[in-house]
């Protein structure tokens, strides 16, 4: 995306699903910008892994943070059993 002569990378996802009321129709959505960025971050946190496509931003710090949280949580559960 270009804004004021500056180029920015913007996440963009196509989403399609069957309309519940009209089975022959599908609903198509274009998810982009902030909404796509939030969806991407939520997916990274929930799945605890990076997507298969290349990212311009460095999300490895988010994965490391999640791994550290999971390790601390496991340590706390182990200590509470003793």
Buried (B, 14 or more C-beta within 10 A) or exposed (E): EEEEEEEEEEBEEEEEEEEEEEEEEEEEEEBBEEEBBEBBBEEBBEEEEBEEEEEEEEBEEBBEEBEEEEEEEEEEEEEEEE
